[in-house]
Amino acid sequence: MPLKVYIVFGTRPEAIKMAPVCHELLRDSKNFDVTICVTAQHREMLDQVLDIFGIIPDIDLNLMKSGQDLSEITTSILSEMRKLFKKNKPDLVLVHGDTTTSFATALAAFYEKIEIGHVEAGLRTYDIHAPYPEEFNRQIISKIANYHFAPTKTSQDNLVKEGVSKKNIFVTGNTVIDSLFWITKKSKNYIKSIEADISKKLNFDLLKSKYILITGHRRENFGDGFINICKSLTNLANNFSEINFVYPVHLNPNVQDPVKKYLSNVRNIFLIDPLEYEHFVHLLQNSYIVLTDSGGIQEEAPSFGKPVLVMREVTERPEAVKAGTVKLVGSNQSNIEKSISKLILDENEYKKMSLAHNPYGDGKSSSKIANVLKKKLVSTHV
């Protein structure tokens, strides 16, 4: 009798990182009875990823509402997942990372005494407000999860230090590398179409222009942080007029408003809507430098040899900083300007970062997770 597994996610980053896990378990119907459930914490951006990876959810809660706060989304997910788990109790619930969807789903599973598997477990800043609320979410999930799929030994060490039994921790690498390799291979079949689509949005030749890729959406940068970031980008764009700056702008009004106010009229800054994942991967692959406050890009960009400057004070991915692929610059205007200027002007500094080793895996994380579940759970479930 196959193991009944619920895979639950709600945001674009979760979908990207859980897509290869979905495919891996769905391929093995002998051992796994898989139900894919999405909360649609992000609606439009989530749907793009589902379409690209060919994932059709079995359950779509469609919980996104305009202007909802953390309390509202947490309680609605908790309530809906409780109903689902009571109606059709799975053997295992798989959640990912640090989102409100993952936190509330894990809590609902815990209340119903359902085992929990946590993909991308053990990342820590140990600052409960940075990233907010993600650091809190991760730590709480670790308290109640039964199986911890840690991307690196550092993550494993964090969990052991917190009292998690080592026998329940499995170092797998990060599933985002699986997705990156999958998308890169798939998109080779229509790369010219992707390049044409992106170039049309940007109004410059993607392959003949040097550009810096920017992403930013973290709550801790709302307000003054984004104003500082925008001012630094304006100065950099004026100082390095031969370089283009490409910014796919997150849909959150807290990001959209300051970005459009400060950057809309700068000649070599291109503000575009969020891209489909395969388009974004191509943009990332051909970029010069990456400036971001994202977590996942700290893992993705080094796979392409791209230096990453992170607009945060702390990161839950210290392996990348230690390896030299990532540098923390915060949201301080002077730090951002100095750090990007140095990479542009100092060829040795650029090479040092671009050639550093990516510590996040070999693209086989999903199969490792599936093998753990078969060994640990299927054998006891028969």
C-alpha positions in Angstrom: 0.0 0.0 0.0 1.6 3.3 -1.1 2.4 6.1 1.4 -0.2 8.8 1.3 1.8 12.1 1.0 0.4 15.7 0.9 2.8 18.2 -0.7 1.7 21.7 0.3 3.0 25.1 -0.9 1.7 28.5 -1.7 4.3 30.9 -3.1 6.4 31.1 -6.3 9.7 30.3 -4.5 8.1 27.2 -2.8 6.7 26.0 -6.1 10.0 26.3 -7.9 11.8 24.3 -5.1 9.0 21.7 -4.6 8.3 21.1 -8.3 11.2 18.5 -8.7 10.0 16.8 -5.5 6.5 16.6 -6.9 7.7 15.0 -10.1 10.0 12.6 -8.3 7.3 11.2 -6.0 4.6 11.2 -8.8 6.8 9.0 -10.9 6.8 6.4 -8.2 3.1 5.6 -7.8 4.0 2.2 -6.4 5.4 3.7 -3.3 3.7 7.1 -3.1 0.1 8.3 -3.3 0.7 12.0 -3.8 -1.8 14.9 -3.3 -0.5 18.3 -4.3 -2.2 21.2 -2.4 -1.6 24.9 -3.1 -2.8 27.7 -0.8 -2.1 30.3 -3.5 -0.5 32.6 -0.9 0.9 34.1 -4.2 -1.7 33.7 -6.9 -0.4 35.0 -10.3 3.3 34.3 -9.7 2.5 30.8 -8.4 0.4 30.0 -11.5 3.3 30.9 -13.8 5.5 28.3 -12.1 2.9 25.6 -12.0 2.4 26.0 -15.7 6.1 25.9 -16.5 6.7 22.7 -14.5 3.5 21.1 -15.7 2.1 20.7 -12.2 -1.7 20.5 -11.8 -2.7 20.8 -8.1 -5.2 18.3 -6.8 -6.4 20.9 -4.3 -6.3 24.7 -4.8 -7.4 26.6 -1.7 -7.1 30.0 -3.5 -6.7 31.9 -0.3 -5.0 35.1 -1.5 -6.9 38.3 -0.8 -5.9 41.9 -1.4 -4.4 43.6 1.6 -4.4 40.5 3.9 -1.9 40.6 6.8 0.1 37.8 8.4 -2.5 37.0 11.0 -5.2 36.6 8.3 -3.3 34.4 6.0 -2.0 32.3 8.9 -5.5 31.7 10.4 -7.1 31.0 7.0 -4.4 28.4 6.0 -4.6 26.8 9.5 -8.3 26.5 9.3 -8.5 25.1 5.7 -5.7 22.6 6.3 -7.4 21.4 9.4 -10.5 20.6 7.4 -8.5 18.8 4.8 -6.5 16.7 7.2 -9.6 15.7 9.2 -11.4 14.7 6.0 -8.5 12.8 4.4 -5.7 12.2 6.8 -2.4 11.6 5.0 0.6 9.6 6.4 3.0 12.5 5.8 2.9 16.2 4.9 5.8 17.8 3.1 6.4 21.5 3.4 9.2 23.8 2.3 11.4 26.4 3.9 10.0 29.4 5.7 6.7 30.7 4.3 3.5 31.3 6.2 2.0 28.5 4.2 4.6 26.1 5.4 4.3 27.3 9.0 0.5 27.1 9.2 0.4 23.8 7.3 3.0 22.2 9.6 1.1 23.4 12.6 -2.2 22.0 11.3 -0.5 18.6 10.7 1.1 18.7 14.1 -2.4 19.3 15.7 -3.7 16.3 13.8 -0.7 14.1 14.8 0.4 13.7 11.2 4.1 13.3 10.4 5.9 16.3 8.8 8.8 16.4 6.4 10.6 19.7 6.1 12.4 20.4 2.8 15.2 23.0 3.1 15.4 22.6 6.9 18.0 24.1 9.2 18.7 27.5 7.7 19.2 30.1 10.4 20.1 33.7 11.1 19.2 33.4 14.8 17.7 36.9 14.5 13.9 36.4 14.8 13.2 39.6 12.9 15.5 39.0 10.0 14.2 37.8 7.7 10.7 38.5 9.1 8.6 36.4 9.6 10.6 33.7 7.8 13.2 33.0 10.6 10.4 32.4 13.1 8.6 30.1 10.7 11.7 28.0 10.1 12.5 27.6 13.7 8.9 26.6 14.7 8.7 24.1 11.8 11.9 22.5 13.0 10.4 22.0 16.5 7.5 19.9 15.2 8.9 18.2 12.0 9.8 14.5 12.0 12.1 14.5 9.0 14.5 17.3 8.2 15.9 17.6 4.7 18.9 19.9 5.2 20.6 21.4 2.1 24.0 21.5 3.7 26.1 20.3 6.6 25.9 23.7 8.2 22.1 23.4 8.2 22.4 20.0 9.7 24.7 21.3 12.4 22.2 24.1 13.3 19.5 21.4 13.8 21.7 19.2 15.9 22.7 22.2 18.1 19.0 22.8 18.7 18.4 19.3 19.9 17.1 17.6 16.7 18.3 13.9 16.5 20.9 13.4 13.8 19.1 10.2 12.7 16.2 12.4 11.6 18.3 14.9 9.5 19.3 14.1 5.9 21.7 16.3 4.0 20.3 16.4 0.4 21.5 19.6 -1.2 19.0 22.2 -2.3 16.1 21.3 -4.6 16.4 24.7 -6.3 19.5 23.4 -8.1 17.4 20.5 -9.5 14.9 23.0 -10.8 17.6 25.2 -12.3 19.1 22.3 -14.2 15.7 21.1 -15.3 14.7 24.5 -16.7 18.0 25.2 -18.3 17.8 21.8 -20.2 14.1 22.4 -21.2 14.5 25.9 -22.4 17.3 25.0 -24.8 14.6 23.9 -27.2 13.2 27.4 -27.6 16.0 29.7 -26.3 15.6 32.1 -29.3 12.0 32.7 -28.4 12.9 33.4 -24.8 15.6 35.8 -25.8 13.3 37.6 -28.1 10.6 37.9 -25.5 13.0 39.3 -22.9 14.7 41.7 -25.4 11.3 43.1 -26.3 10.6 43.9 -22.7 14.0 45.5 -22.2 14.5 47.3 -25.5 18.1 46.2 -25.7 20.0 43.1 -27.0 20.3 40.8 -24.0 23.4 39.0 -25.3 25.3 42.1 -26.4 24.7 44.3 -23.3 26.3 44.1 -19.9 23.5 44.3 -17.2 23.1 44.0 -13.5 20.0 42.0 -12.4 18.1 43.3 -9.3 15.4 41.7 -7.2 14.0 42.9 -4.0 10.9 42.1 -1.9 11.8 41.5 1.8 9.5 43.0 4.4 12.5 44.2 6.5 13.4 46.5 3.6 10.0 48.1 3.3 10.1 51.9 3.8 13.5 53.5 4.2 15.3 50.4 3.0 13.8 50.5 -0.4 14.3 54.2 -0.7 18.0 53.7 0.1 18.2 50.9 -2.5 16.5 53.0 -5.1 18.8 56.0 -4.5 21.9 53.8 -4.7 20.7 52.4 -8.0 20.1 55.8 -9.4 23.6 56.9 -8.6 25.1 53.7 -9.9 23.2 53.9 -13.2 24.4 57.5 -13.7 28.0 56.6 -12.8 28.1 53.6 -15.1 26.0 54.7 -18.0 27.4 51.9 -20.2 25.8 49.2 -18.0 22.1 48.5 -17.9 20.2 47.7 -14.7 17.3 45.3 -15.0 14.7 45.1 -12.2 11.7 42.7 -12.4 9.6 44.4 -9.8 7.7 42.4 -7.2 3.9 43.0 -7.2 3.7 44.1 -3.6 2.7 47.8 -3.4 5.4 48.3 -0.7 7.9 47.5 -3.4 6.2 48.9 -6.5 5.5 52.4 -5.1 9.1 53.5 -4.1 10.7 51.7 -7.1 8.5 53.4 -9.7 8.8 56.7 -7.9 12.6 56.8 -7.8 13.6 54.7 -10.8 11.1 55.1 -13.6 12.9 57.9 -15.4 16.5 56.7 -15.2 17.6 56.0 -18.8 19.5 52.7 -18.2 17.3 51.2 -15.5 14.6 48.9 -16.9 11.7 48.1 -14.7 9.7 45.1 -15.9 7.0 42.9 -14.5 8.0 39.6 -12.7 9.1 37.1 -15.3 8.1 33.5 -15.9 10.7 31.3 -14.2 12.4 30.0 -17.4 12.7 33.6 -18.6 14.1 34.7 -15.3 16.7 31.9 -15.3 17.8 33.0 -18.8 18.1 36.6 -17.5 20.1 35.4 -14.5 22.3 33.2 -16.7 23.4 36.1 -18.9 23.7 38.8 -16.2 26.9 40.4 -15.0 26.2 41.0 -11.3 23.2 40.1 -9.2 21.9 42.5 -6.5 19.1 40.9 -4.4 17.5 40.5 -1.0 16.1 37.0 -2.0 17.2 33.8 -0.4 16.9 31.4 -3.4 19.0 33.5 -5.7 21.9 33.2 -3.3 21.8 29.5 -4.3 20.9 29.9 -8.0 23.2 32.6 -9.2 26.5 30.9 -8.2 25.6 27.9 -10.4 26.1 30.3 -13.3 29.2 32.0 -11.8 27.4 35.2 -11.0 28.6 37.4 -8.0 25.7 38.0 -5.7 25.4 41.1 -3.4 22.7 40.6 -0.8 20.8 43.6 0.5 20.3 42.2 4.0 22.2 42.5 7.2 22.2 38.7 7.9 21.6 35.6 5.8 20.3 32.2 6.6 22.7 30.9 3.9 26.2 31.6 5.4 27.7 28.8 3.3 27.6 31.1 0.3 29.3 33.9 2.1 31.9 31.6 3.4 32.4 30.1 -0.1 32.8 33.7 -1.5 29.9 33.6 -4.0 27.9 36.0 -1.9 28.6 39.2 0.0 26.2 41.0 2.4 25.8 44.7 1.8 22.6 45.5 3.6 20.3 48.3 2.5 22.8 51.0 3.2 23.2 53.3 0.2 26.9 53.7 0.5 27.6 50.0 1.0 25.6 49.1 -2.1 27.3 51.7 -4.3 30.8 50.9 -3.1 30.4 47.1 -3.4 28.9 47.2 -6.9 31.5 49.8 -8.1 34.3 47.6 -6.8 33.1 44.6 -8.7 32.8 46.6 -11.9 36.2 48.3 -11.6 38.2 45.5 -10.0 38.6 42.6 -12.3 40.3 40.4 -9.7 37.5 41.0 -7.2 34.9 40.0 -9.8 36.8 36.8 -10.8 37.2 35.8 -7.1 33.5 35.8 -6.6 32.4 34.4 -10.0 34.8 31.5 -9.8 34.0 30.5 -6.2 32.4 27.1 -5.6 28.6 26.8 -5.2 28.0 24.8 -2.0 24.3 24.0 -2.7 24.3 20.6 -4.4 24.4 18.6 -7.6 20.9 18.7 -8.9 19.9 15.3 -7.3 18.3 16.5 -4.1 14.8 15.4 -5.0 15.8 11.8 -5.7 17.7 11.8 -2.3 14.5 13.0 -0.5 12.4 10.3 -2.3 15.0 7.6 -1.3 14.9 8.7 2.3 11.1 8.5 2.4 11.0 5.1 0.8 13.6 3.8 3.3 12.3 5.5 6.4 8.5 5.5 5.8 7.4 3.1 3.1 9.1 0.1 4.8 7.3 0.8 8.1 4.0 1.6 6.3 3.6 -1.8 4.5 
